[in-house]
């Protein structure tokens, strides 16, 4: 009988150079979308999917992540004293229980495959998930829960996929598909970041994986690929034929929060899902919209609008 999926790896050792100077002293995974950091969204998605053990592969200057998933006694006492129970719940209700979080260091920046391999002693011989916090997905149920349900039927390795533009293939691992069944796509091969002319399809792998421990065995060889890094895609490709391999077309909207525009869009989209702020956000967007108006007309329109505080108090 196959072992249940209980463990998830969160590679969070990256330097976040695309968001400097904001990430000079703060991990990029702690950048907030509305009022929650990216890494919290990833952990909540994993918990919804039944994950029980959370393994963070960190680097230097990532202590803020560890602190976020720990108790802040002074803060909790202050909130209790003020009887701010709703705020206190927002701080506590999503935290994994004690003993269910582990941290290990990726001491060298050698790629995603190397980061996953650094978690090998926590995985042992069990299947495991990998979640990249940069890929934020808006949907209920979450992407990983959808994958877990599909995975029960087919087993093996599974990755979340979506269609990317031809120009974007050089940024993703790309599936070479052989068969499609509803949302499942069987892969005959994988190619890491191919040029558009060499891409076997436009089915790009995004940051959700369900993997068998054989991938860790392949990663033991520490073979470098694209970018002179140890690529997870290459290790997964070598497992094809040894275990089933499927891509899963998930339901939901994915935001690339590793890019500034994608991060800004995620903030808008998630804010519009919030009943406590959706109307005010729509008002704000209306003020800054109207892209077809001349610049002078847009400035006049903005000047004539009441401030958002006034709108909120109506």
C-alpha positions in Angstrom: 0.0 0.0 0.0 1.5 3.4 -1.0 2.6 5.6 1.9 0.4 8.7 2.5 1.7 12.2 1.7 2.6 13.8 5.0 5.7 15.9 4.4 6.3 19.1 2.4 9.6 20.9 1.6 9.7 24.7 1.3 12.9 26.0 -0.4 13.4 29.5 1.0 17.1 30.0 0.7 17.0 32.4 -2.3 18.5 35.9 -2.0 15.5 37.7 -3.6 17.6 40.0 -5.7 14.7 40.9 -8.0 13.1 42.7 -5.0 16.1 44.7 -3.7 16.3 46.9 -1.7 13.2 45.5 0.1 14.8 42.1 0.5 18.2 43.4 1.8 17.1 42.6 5.4 13.9 40.7 4.9 13.4 37.3 3.2 11.4 37.6 -0.1 9.1 34.9 1.3 8.1 37.3 4.0 6.8 39.9 1.5 3.1 40.4 2.4 0.2 39.9 0.0 -2.4 42.1 1.7 -1.7 41.1 5.3 0.0 37.7 5.1 3.5 36.8 4.0 3.9 34.6 0.9 5.3 31.7 2.9 2.2 31.6 5.1 0.0 31.2 2.1 2.2 28.2 1.0 2.0 26.6 4.5 -1.7 27.1 4.7 -2.2 25.5 1.3 0.0 22.5 2.4 -2.0 22.1 5.7 -5.3 22.1 3.7 -3.9 19.3 1.6 -3.2 17.1 4.6 0.5 17.9 5.2 1.7 17.2 8.7 5.4 17.9 8.6 6.9 21.2 7.2 10.5 21.3 6.2 12.1 24.7 5.4 15.4 24.8 3.5 16.8 28.1 4.5 19.9 30.2 4.1 21.6 33.0 6.0 19.4 36.0 7.1 16.2 33.9 7.1 15.5 34.0 10.8 12.4 36.1 10.2 10.8 33.0 8.7 11.6 30.9 11.8 10.3 33.7 14.0 7.0 33.9 12.0 6.3 30.3 12.7 6.9 30.6 16.4 5.0 32.2 19.3 5.5 35.8 20.2 4.7 35.8 23.9 4.7 39.5 24.4 2.4 40.1 21.4 0.0 37.3 22.4 -0.2 38.6 26.0 -0.9 42.1 24.8 -3.7 41.0 22.5 -5.3 38.9 25.3 -5.1 41.8 27.7 -6.9 44.0 25.2 -9.4 41.2 24.5 -8.6 41.4 20.8 -9.5 37.8 20.2 -10.1 38.1 16.4 -6.6 39.5 15.9 -5.1 36.9 18.3 -6.8 34.1 16.3 -5.3 35.6 13.1 -1.9 35.1 14.6 -2.3 31.7 16.0 -4.9 29.6 14.1 -2.7 28.8 11.1 0.5 27.8 13.0 1.5 24.1 12.8 1.6 22.4 16.2 4.9 22.1 18.1 7.4 19.6 16.7 5.9 19.6 13.2 8.4 22.2 11.7 12.0 21.5 10.8 14.7 23.8 9.4 17.9 22.9 7.4 20.4 25.1 5.7 21.3 25.1 2.0 24.9 26.3 2.5 25.6 27.0 -1.2 23.2 28.4 -3.8 23.4 25.5 -6.2 19.8 25.4 -7.5 16.4 24.1 -6.7 17.4 20.5 -7.0 20.2 21.0 -4.5 17.8 22.7 -2.1 15.4 19.8 -2.2 18.3 17.3 -1.7 19.3 19.2 1.4 16.0 18.0 3.0 16.7 14.4 2.3 17.3 13.3 5.9 13.9 14.6 6.9 12.2 12.8 4.0 13.8 9.4 4.3 11.7 7.0 2.1 8.4 8.8 2.0 6.7 10.7 -0.8 6.8 14.5 -0.3 5.5 17.7 -1.7 7.5 20.8 -2.7 5.9 24.2 -2.6 7.6 27.4 -4.0 6.2 30.4 -2.2 6.8 32.6 -5.2 4.0 30.9 -7.0 0.8 32.1 -5.3 -2.4 30.4 -6.4 -5.9 31.8 -5.7 -8.5 29.0 -5.4 -10.4 26.9 -3.0 -9.5 24.1 -2.7 -5.9 25.0 -3.1 -3.7 23.7 -5.9 -1.9 21.1 -3.7 -5.1 19.6 -2.4 -6.4 19.2 -6.0 -3.1 17.4 -6.9 -3.3 15.1 -3.8 -6.8 14.0 -4.9 -5.6 13.3 -8.5 -2.4 11.6 -7.2 -4.4 9.0 -5.3 -5.5 7.6 -8.7 -2.2 7.6 -10.5 0.7 7.7 -8.0 4.3 8.4 -9.0 5.6 11.9 -9.5 3.2 14.8 -10.3 3.8 18.5 -11.1 1.4 21.4 -11.4 1.4 22.8 -15.0 -0.1 25.6 -16.9 0.3 26.8 -20.5 2.9 29.6 -20.9 3.6 31.8 -23.9 6.2 30.6 -26.4 8.6 33.3 -25.2 8.3 32.1 -21.6 9.4 28.5 -22.2 13.0 29.6 -21.5 11.9 30.3 -17.9 10.3 27.0 -17.0 10.7 23.3 -17.0 8.5 22.1 -20.0 6.6 18.8 -20.4 6.9 16.7 -23.5 3.3 15.3 -23.3 2.3 11.8 -24.5 -1.3 11.5 -23.4 -4.0 13.8 -21.8 -6.8 12.6 -19.6 -9.0 15.4 -18.4 -6.6 17.5 -16.2 -3.8 14.9 -16.2 -1.1 15.0 -18.8 1.3 12.0 -19.0 4.8 13.1 -19.7 7.3 11.2 -21.9 10.1 13.7 -21.0 11.0 17.0 -19.4 13.2 19.8 -20.7 14.6 22.5 -18.4 14.2 26.1 -19.7 14.3 25.4 -23.5 14.5 28.1 -26.1 11.1 28.6 -27.8 12.2 26.8 -31.0 13.3 23.8 -29.0 10.4 23.5 -26.6 8.3 20.3 -26.9 5.2 22.1 -25.7 4.1 25.2 -23.8 3.1 23.2 -20.7 5.3 24.9 -18.0 5.9 23.4 -14.6 5.0 25.8 -11.7 5.9 25.6 -8.1 3.9 22.6 -6.8 5.3 19.1 -6.9 4.5 15.7 -5.4 7.6 13.5 -5.6 8.7 10.0 -4.8 12.0 9.5 -2.9 13.6 8.1 -6.0 14.1 11.8 -7.0 16.4 12.3 -4.0 18.4 9.2 -5.1 19.0 10.8 -8.5 19.9 14.1 -6.9 22.7 12.3 -4.9 24.8 12.4 -8.1 24.8 16.3 -7.9 24.9 16.7 -11.7 24.7 20.3 -12.8 22.5 21.4 -15.7 21.1 24.7 -17.0 22.7 27.7 -15.3 25.4 25.4 -13.9 22.9 24.5 -11.1 21.6 21.2 -9.8 18.1 21.2 -11.5 15.1 19.5 -10.0 13.6 19.2 -13.5 16.6 17.1 -14.6 16.3 14.7 -11.7 12.5 14.3 -12.3 13.2 13.6 -16.0 15.5 10.7 -15.1 12.7 9.2 -13.0 10.3 8.9 -16.0 9.9 5.3 -16.8 10.8 4.2 -13.3 7.7 5.7 -11.7 4.6 7.3 -13.4 4.9 11.0 -14.2 2.0 13.3 -14.7 1.4 17.0 -15.1 -1.8 18.4 -13.5 -3.7 21.3 -14.9 -4.9 22.9 -11.7 -8.0 25.1 -11.2 -7.1 28.6 -10.0 -5.3 31.8 -10.9 -1.5 31.7 -10.4 0.5 34.8 -9.7 4.3 34.9 -10.3 5.3 36.8 -7.1 8.9 36.5 -8.1 8.2 39.4 -10.5 7.2 42.8 -9.4 4.2 43.1 -11.6 3.0 39.6 -10.6 3.4 40.5 -7.0 1.4 43.7 -7.4 -1.3 41.9 -9.2 -1.5 39.3 -6.5 -2.1 42.0 -3.9 -5.0 43.4 -5.9 -6.6 40.1 -6.7 -6.4 38.8 -3.1 -7.7 42.2 -1.8 -10.7 42.0 -4.1 -11.5 38.6 -2.5 -11.7 40.3 1.0 -15.2 41.5 1.9 -13.7 44.0 4.4 -11.8 45.9 1.6 -13.1 44.8 -1.8 -15.3 47.9 -2.4 -12.5 50.4 -1.4 -10.0 48.6 -3.6 -12.4 48.8 -6.6 -12.8 52.5 -5.9 -9.0 52.9 -5.8 -8.6 51.0 -9.1 -11.2 53.1 -10.8 -9.3 56.2 -9.8 -6.1 54.9 -11.3 -7.6 53.2 -14.3 -8.9 54.9 -17.5 -5.7 54.2 -19.3 -7.2 55.4 -22.6 -7.6 59.0 -21.2 -4.9 61.6 -21.9 -2.4 62.1 -19.1 -3.7 65.6 -18.3 -7.3 64.3 -18.1 -6.3 61.5 -15.8 -4.6 64.0 -13.4 -7.7 66.2 -13.4 -9.9 63.1 -12.6 -7.6 62.0 -9.8 -7.6 65.5 -8.3 -11.4 65.7 -8.3 -11.8 62.4 -6.5 -12.3 62.4 -2.7 -9.5 60.7 -0.8 -9.9 57.0 0.0 -10.4 57.7 3.7 -13.4 59.8 2.8 -14.8 57.1 0.5 -14.3 54.5 3.3 -16.2 56.6 5.8 -19.3 56.9 3.6 
